[in-house]
Amino acid sequence: MSLVTFSLFTVAGSGLWNSLLIGLGALLGTQFELVNQYSSVLNYIVYAVIAGIIIWLIVRRLRRGSTSTRP
């Protein structure tokens, strides 16, 4: 991928992400306590998903390694 294409995709993605965060911040800014209450739950969900993906990748790698050594 060329540097120009990469830069365009990066700027576009960053612009969308920042627009989303700014919009949500404007909508939820007055309800900080509610956002703070649910953010810890969301953190645990994200951690669980990341751990699940890592475990799945390890298991997949181990299964591929064990099948390639069989005759």
DSSP file (Angstrom, degrees, kcal/mol; ACC not computed):
  #  RESIDUE AA STRUCTURE BP1 BP2  ACC     N-H-->O    O-->H-N    N-H-->O    O-->H-N    TCO  KAPPA ALPHA  PHI   PSI    X-CA   Y-CA   Z-CA
    1    1 A M              0   0    0      0, 0.0     2,-0.0     0, 0.0     0, 0.0   0.000 360.0 360.0 360.0 134.2    0.0    0.0    0.0
    2    2 A S     >  -     0   0    0      1,-0.1     4,-2.5     4,-0.0     5,-0.2  -0.303 360.0-115.1 -74.3 161.1    1.4    3.4   -0.9
    3    3 A L  H  > S+     0   0    0      1,-0.2     4,-2.5     2,-0.2     5,-0.2   0.863 115.3  52.9 -63.8 -37.0    2.0    6.1    1.6
    4    4 A V  H  > S+     0   0    0      2,-0.2     4,-2.5     1,-0.2    -1,-0.2   0.934 111.1  45.3 -66.1 -46.4   -0.6    8.3    0.1
    5    5 A T  H  > S+     0   0    0      2,-0.2     4,-2.5     1,-0.2     5,-0.2   0.932 114.3  49.1 -62.3 -46.1   -3.3    5.6    0.2
    6    6 A F  H  X S+     0   0    0     -4,-2.5     4,-2.4     1,-0.2    -2,-0.2   0.917 111.8  49.1 -58.4 -44.9   -2.4    4.7    3.8
    7    7 A S  H  X S+     0   0    0     -4,-2.5     4,-2.6     2,-0.2     5,-0.2   0.898 110.4  50.5 -64.2 -41.4   -2.5    8.4    4.8
    8    8 A L  H  X S+     0   0    0     -4,-2.5     4,-2.5     2,-0.2    -1,-0.2   0.930 112.6  46.0 -63.6 -44.9   -5.9    8.9    3.2
    9    9 A F  H  X S+     0   0    0     -4,-2.5     4,-2.7     2,-0.2     5,-0.2   0.889 113.1  50.9 -64.3 -38.4   -7.4    5.9    4.9
   10   10 A T  H  X S+     0   0    0     -4,-2.4     4,-2.6    -5,-0.2     5,-0.2   0.930 112.2  45.4 -64.5 -46.0   -5.8    6.9    8.2
   11   11 A V  H  X S+     0   0    0     -4,-2.6     4,-2.4     2,-0.2    -2,-0.2   0.914 114.6  48.7 -64.2 -42.9   -7.2   10.5    8.0
   12   12 A A  H  X S+     0   0    0     -4,-2.5     4,-2.3    -5,-0.2    -2,-0.2   0.937 114.4  45.0 -63.7 -46.6  -10.6    9.2    7.0
   13   13 A G  H  X S+     0   0    0     -4,-2.7     4,-2.5     1,-0.2    -2,-0.2   0.908 114.4  48.1 -64.6 -42.4  -10.8    6.7    9.8
   14   14 A S  H  X S+     0   0    0     -4,-2.6     4,-2.7    -5,-0.2     5,-0.2   0.894 110.8  52.0 -65.0 -39.4   -9.5    9.1   12.4
   15   15 A G  H  X S+     0   0    0     -4,-2.4     4,-2.1    -5,-0.2    -2,-0.2   0.918 112.0  45.3 -63.6 -43.5  -12.0   11.7   11.2
   16   16 A L  H  X S+     0   0    0     -4,-2.3     4,-2.3     2,-0.2    -2,-0.2   0.936 114.9  47.6 -64.5 -46.1  -14.9    9.3   11.5
   17   17 A W  H  X S+     0   0    0     -4,-2.5     4,-2.4     1,-0.2    -2,-0.2   0.927 114.0  46.1 -62.8 -45.7  -13.8    8.0   14.9
   18   18 A N  H  X S+     0   0    0     -4,-2.7     4,-2.7     2,-0.2     5,-0.2   0.876 111.0  53.1 -66.3 -37.0  -13.3   11.5   16.3
   19   19 A S  H  X S+     0   0    0     -4,-2.1     4,-2.6    -5,-0.2    -1,-0.2   0.914 109.9  48.8 -62.5 -41.9  -16.6   12.7   15.0
   20   20 A L  H  X S+     0   0    0     -4,-2.3     4,-2.7     2,-0.2     5,-0.2   0.933 113.1  46.5 -62.6 -46.3  -18.3    9.8   16.7
   21   21 A L  H  X S+     0   0    0     -4,-2.4     4,-2.4     2,-0.2    -2,-0.2   0.897 113.4  48.4 -65.3 -40.1  -16.6   10.5   20.0
   22   22 A I  H  X S+     0   0    0     -4,-2.7     4,-2.2     2,-0.2    -1,-0.2   0.918 112.9  48.6 -65.8 -42.8  -17.3   14.2   19.8
   23   23 A G  H  X S+     0   0    0     -4,-2.6     4,-2.1    -5,-0.2    -2,-0.2   0.925 113.5  45.8 -63.1 -45.3  -21.0   13.6   19.0
   24   24 A L  H  X S+     0   0    0     -4,-2.7     4,-2.8     1,-0.2    -1,-0.2   0.884 111.4  53.3 -65.5 -37.2  -21.4   11.1   21.8
   25   25 A G  H  X S+     0   0    0     -4,-2.4     4,-1.1    -5,-0.2    -1,-0.2   0.892 109.3  48.5 -63.5 -39.1  -19.6   13.4   24.2
   26   26 A A  H  < S+     0   0    0     -4,-2.2     4,-0.3     2,-0.2    -2,-0.2   0.885 116.1  43.6 -67.9 -38.2  -22.0   16.3   23.3
   27   27 A L  H  < S+     0   0    0     -4,-2.1     3,-0.3     1,-0.2    -2,-0.2   0.889 125.6  31.1 -73.4 -39.0  -25.0   14.0   23.7
   28   28 A L  H >< S+     0   0    0     -4,-2.8     3,-1.5     1,-0.2     7,-0.2   0.369  87.2 103.9-103.0   4.0  -23.9   12.4   27.0
   29   29 A G  G >< S+     0   0    0     -4,-1.1     3,-0.5     1,-0.3    -1,-0.2   0.818  82.0  49.3 -58.4 -34.4  -21.9   15.2   28.5
   30   30 A T  G 3  S+     0   0    0     -3,-0.3    -1,-0.3    -4,-0.3     3,-0.2   0.593 106.3  58.7 -82.4  -9.4  -24.5   16.1   31.0
   31   31 A Q  G <>  +     0   0    0     -3,-1.5     4,-2.0     1,-0.2     3,-0.3  -0.347  61.1 143.1-114.5  51.3  -25.0   12.5   32.1
   32   32 A F  H <>  +     0   0    0     -3,-0.5     4,-2.8     1,-0.2     5,-0.2   0.866  68.8  55.7 -60.5 -39.5  -21.4   11.8   33.3
   33   33 A E  H  > S+     0   0    0     -3,-0.2     4,-2.0     1,-0.2    -1,-0.2   0.896 108.4  47.9 -62.9 -40.7  -22.5    9.6   36.2
   34   34 A L  H  > S+     0   0    0     -3,-0.3     4,-1.8     2,-0.2    -1,-0.2   0.916 113.5  47.0 -66.2 -43.7  -24.5    7.3   34.0
   35   35 A V  H  X S+     0   0    0     -4,-2.0     4,-1.6    -7,-0.2    -2,-0.2   0.921 112.5  50.0 -63.7 -44.0  -21.6    7.0   31.5
   36   36 A N  H  X S+     0   0    0     -4,-2.8     4,-0.8     1,-0.2    -1,-0.2   0.865 107.6  54.9 -63.3 -37.2  -19.1    6.4   34.3
   37   37 A Q  H  X S+     0   0    0     -4,-2.0     4,-0.5     1,-0.2     3,-0.3   0.915 116.0  35.9 -63.1 -44.4  -21.4    3.7   35.8
   38   38 A Y  H  X S+     0   0    0     -4,-1.8     4,-2.2     1,-0.2    -1,-0.2   0.633 100.6  76.3 -87.9 -14.2  -21.6    1.7   32.6
   39   39 A S  H  X S+     0   0    0     -4,-1.6     4,-2.2     1,-0.2    -1,-0.2   0.862  92.8  53.1 -67.3 -33.8  -18.0    2.3   31.3
   40   40 A S  H  X S+     0   0    0     -4,-0.8     4,-1.9    -3,-0.3    -1,-0.2   0.890 109.2  49.4 -68.2 -36.8  -16.6   -0.2   33.8
   41   41 A V  H  X S+     0   0    0     -4,-0.5     4,-1.9     2,-0.2    -2,-0.2   0.920 111.0  49.9 -64.5 -43.4  -19.0   -2.9   32.6
   42   42 A L  H  X S+     0   0    0     -4,-2.2     4,-2.4     1,-0.2    -2,-0.2   0.872 106.6  56.0 -63.6 -37.0  -18.0   -2.1   29.0
   43   43 A N  H  X S+     0   0    0     -4,-2.2     4,-2.5     1,-0.2    -1,-0.2   0.931 107.6  48.1 -59.8 -45.8  -14.3   -2.4   30.0
   44   44 A Y  H  X S+     0   0    0     -4,-1.9     4,-2.3     1,-0.2    -1,-0.2   0.867 110.6  51.7 -64.7 -35.9  -14.8   -5.9   31.4
   45   45 A I  H  X S+     0   0    0     -4,-1.9     4,-2.3     2,-0.2    -1,-0.2   0.929 110.9  47.3 -65.1 -44.6  -16.7   -6.9   28.2
   46   46 A V  H  X S+     0   0    0     -4,-2.4     4,-2.5     1,-0.2    -2,-0.2   0.911 111.9  50.6 -63.3 -42.7  -13.9   -5.7   26.0
   47   47 A Y  H  X S+     0   0    0     -4,-2.5     4,-2.6     1,-0.2    -1,-0.2   0.908 110.6  49.5 -61.6 -41.8  -11.3   -7.5   28.1
   48   48 A A  H  X S+     0   0    0     -4,-2.3     4,-2.5     2,-0.2    -1,-0.2   0.897 110.9  49.3 -65.0 -40.4  -13.3  -10.7   27.9
   49   49 A V  H  X S+     0   0    0     -4,-2.3     4,-2.3     2,-0.2    -2,-0.2   0.923 112.1  48.1 -65.0 -43.7  -13.6  -10.4   24.1
   50   50 A I  H  X S+     0   0    0     -4,-2.5     4,-2.3     2,-0.2    -2,-0.2   0.923 112.6  48.6 -63.1 -44.0   -9.9   -9.8   23.8
   51   51 A A  H  X S+     0   0    0     -4,-2.6     4,-2.6     1,-0.2    -1,-0.2   0.904 110.7  51.7 -62.4 -41.0   -9.0  -12.7   26.0
   52   52 A G  H  X S+     0   0    0     -4,-2.5     4,-2.5     2,-0.2    -2,-0.2   0.903 109.9  48.5 -62.4 -42.1  -11.4  -14.9   24.1
   53   53 A I  H  X S+     0   0    0     -4,-2.3     4,-2.5     2,-0.2    -1,-0.2   0.911 111.8  49.3 -64.8 -42.3   -9.8  -14.0   20.8
   54   54 A I  H  X S+     0   0    0     -4,-2.3     4,-2.2     2,-0.2    -2,-0.2   0.925 112.5  47.3 -63.4 -44.3   -6.3  -14.6   22.2
   55   55 A I  H  X S+     0   0    0     -4,-2.6     4,-2.7     1,-0.2     5,-0.2   0.914 111.8  51.0 -63.0 -42.6   -7.4  -18.0   23.5
   56   56 A W  H  X S+     0   0    0     -4,-2.5     4,-2.5     1,-0.2    -2,-0.2   0.910 110.4  49.1 -61.3 -42.7   -9.0  -18.9   20.2
   57   57 A L  H  X S+     0   0    0     -4,-2.5     4,-2.3     2,-0.2    -1,-0.2   0.892 112.0  48.5 -64.3 -40.0   -5.8  -17.9   18.3
   58   58 A I  H  X S+     0   0    0     -4,-2.2     4,-2.6     2,-0.2    -2,-0.2   0.939 112.9  47.0 -65.3 -46.7   -3.7  -20.0   20.6
   59   59 A V  H  X S+     0   0    0     -4,-2.7     4,-2.5     1,-0.2    -2,-0.2   0.915 112.8  49.7 -61.9 -43.2   -5.9  -23.1   20.3
   60   60 A R  H  X S+     0   0    0     -4,-2.5     4,-2.1    -5,-0.2    -1,-0.2   0.906 111.8  48.5 -62.0 -41.9   -6.1  -22.7   16.5
   61   61 A R  H  X S+     0   0    0     -4,-2.3     4,-2.0     2,-0.2    -2,-0.2   0.905 111.9  48.8 -65.7 -41.6   -2.3  -22.4   16.3
   62   62 A L  H  X S+     0   0    0     -4,-2.6     4,-2.1     2,-0.2    -2,-0.2   0.899 111.3  49.8 -66.0 -40.3   -1.8  -25.5   18.5
   63   63 A R  H  X S+     0   0    0     -4,-2.5     4,-1.7     2,-0.2    -2,-0.2   0.893 111.2  48.8 -66.6 -39.3   -4.3  -27.5   16.5
   64   64 A R  H  X S+     0   0    0     -4,-2.1     4,-1.3    -5,-0.2    -1,-0.2   0.887 111.9  49.9 -67.1 -37.7   -2.6  -26.6   13.2
   65   65 A G  H  X S+     0   0    0     -4,-2.0     4,-0.6     1,-0.2    -2,-0.2   0.881 110.8  48.5 -68.1 -37.7    0.8  -27.5   14.7
   66   66 A S  H  < S+     0   0    0     -4,-2.1     4,-0.3     1,-0.2     3,-0.2   0.810 111.1  49.8 -75.3 -28.9   -0.3  -30.9   15.9
   67   67 A T  H >< S+     0   0    0     -4,-1.7     3,-0.5     1,-0.2    -1,-0.2   0.768 104.5  58.3 -79.5 -24.6   -2.0  -31.9   12.6
   68   68 A S  H 3< S+     0   0    0     -4,-1.3    -1,-0.2     1,-0.2    -2,-0.2   0.704 101.0  56.3 -78.3 -17.7    1.1  -30.9   10.5
   69   69 A T  T 3< S+     0   0    0     -4,-0.6    -1,-0.2    -3,-0.2    -2,-0.2   0.588  87.0  96.0 -88.5 -11.2    3.3  -33.4   12.5
   70   70 A R    <         0   0    0     -3,-0.5    -3,-0.0    -4,-0.3     0, 0.0  -0.531 360.0 360.0 -79.3 146.2    1.2  -36.4   11.7
   71   71 A P              0   0    0      0, 0.0    -1,-0.1     0, 0.0    -3,-0.1   0.494 360.0 360.0 -71.8 360.0    2.1  -38.6    8.8
